[in-house]
């Protein structure tokens, strides 16, 4: 009585491998085997392989064992019932480390934010503050400091009030964008701390002098905090 040779029965010697190939053995694709985790060491002697080290399979996809096969030499891809599936090692995600950033100070031209001698934000000023608030995303900040300045034209008292109103206008707009009011401090310095120095001559409010003093009319915003980064 003849016994049928199943795909997992022993295959004695490599010399009969060509004959088996002619009867319909399907050789697994080399790259697919590599993706499945086959190694030359695992397959040595235990399974029939081709010149590329790929395990030979029959038409139903079962691996061909050699006479040197033992349960100890079984590999999971061919004998999953005999070999425990390798546990996949899941690497822990890299830690998120808060990085302390240097205090950032941004100076906005008051002429870009407001009309001359006004404290109502212009559309261009709103756009500038929109960009500023977007840049705050991902930053854990404790306090935003907005300080308004004017040029030297006009009285000390008037310029002080104008600089405060402008700083408050900036704060109110940032609050409307979702920033907490309790995290924004405002102040007005009036005509103090001019950045133009002595470069602008004259005291009369001419168009030339007003244009020259434009850098003095500004709102400075300072933010200090931390930004989270992945190492």
Residue pairs with C-beta under 8 A, 6 or more apart in sequence:
6 62
7 57
7 58
7 60
7 62
7 63
7 64
8 62
8 63
8 65
8 79
9 65
10 65
10 66
10 67
10 69
11 17
11 20
11 48
11 64
11 65
11 66
11 67
12 66
12 67
13 66
13 67
14 48
14 66
17 48
17 56
17 64
20 48
20 56
20 58
20 64
21 27
21 56
24 58
24 59
25 56
25 57
25 58
25 59
25 64
26 57
26 58
26 59
26 61
27 50
27 54
27 56
27 57
28 54
28 55
28 56
28 57
29 54
30 52
30 53
30 54
33 54
33 55
33 77
36 77
37 76
37 77
37 86
38 53
38 54
38 55
38 75
38 77
40 53
42 73
42 75
43 49
43 53
43 55
43 75
45 66
45 68
45 69
45 73
46 65
46 66
46 68
46 69
46 70
46 73
46 74
46 75
47 55
47 56
47 63
47 64
47 65
47 66
47 69
47 75
47 78
48 55
48 56
48 64
48 65
48 66
49 55
49 56
50 56
55 63
55 64
55 77
55 78
56 63
56 64
57 63
57 64
58 64
62 78
63 77
63 78
63 79
65 78
71 79
71 82
74 82
74 83
75 83
76 83
76 84
76 85
76 86
94 230
94 231
95 230
95 231
96 228
96 229
96 230
97 228
97 229
97 230
97 231
98 140
98 226
98 227
98 228
98 229
99 226
99 227
99 228
99 229
100 226
101 139
101 224
101 225
101 226
101 227
103 222
103 223
103 224
104 222
104 223
104 224
105 220
105 221
105 222
105 223
106 132
106 220
106 221
106 222
106 223
107 218
107 219
107 220
107 221
108 125
108 128
108 129
108 132
108 170
108 218
108 219
108 220
108 221
109 214
109 215
109 217
109 218
110 148
110 149
110 150
110 166
110 217
110 218
110 219
111 214
111 217
112 122
112 124
112 125
112 128
113 121
113 122
113 124
113 125
113 128
113 129
113 166
113 169
113 170
113 219
114 120
114 121
114 122
114 125
114 166
114 169
115 122
116 210
117 162
119 162
119 165
119 166
119 168
119 169
120 169
121 129
121 169
121 170
121 173
126 173
129 170
129 173
129 174
129 177
130 177
132 174
132 221
133 174
133 177
133 178
133 179
136 179
136 223
138 227
138 228
139 223
139 225
139 226
139 227
140 225
140 226
140 227
140 228
141 183
141 223
141 224
141 225
142 183
142 224
142 225
143 183
143 184
143 185
143 223
143 224
144 174
144 179
144 183
144 184
144 185
144 221
144 222
144 223
145 184
145 185
145 186
145 187
145 221
145 222
145 223
146 167
146 170
146 171
146 174
146 184
146 185
146 186
146 187
146 219
146 220
146 221
147 163
147 167
147 186
147 187
147 188
147 189
147 219
147 220
147 221
147 222
148 162
148 163
148 164
148 165
148 166
148 167
148 170
148 186
148 187
148 188
148 189
148 218
148 219
149 163
149 188
149 189
149 190
149 191
149 192
149 193
149 194
149 216
149 217
149 218
149 219
149 220
150 159
150 162
150 163
150 190
150 191
150 216
150 217
151 159
151 191
151 194
151 196
151 210
151 213
151 214
151 216
151 217
152 159
152 191
152 194
152 213
152 216
153 205
153 209
153 210
153 213
154 162
154 191
156 190
156 191
159 190
159 191
160 188
160 189
160 190
161 188
162 188
162 190
163 188
163 189
163 190
164 186
164 187
164 188
165 188
166 188
166 219
167 186
167 187
167 188
167 219
168 186
170 186
170 219
170 221
171 181
171 184
171 186
174 184
175 181
175 184
191 216
194 213
194 216
195 215
195 216
195 218
196 212
196 213
196 215
196 216
199 212
200 209
200 212
200 213
201 209
202 208
202 209
203 209
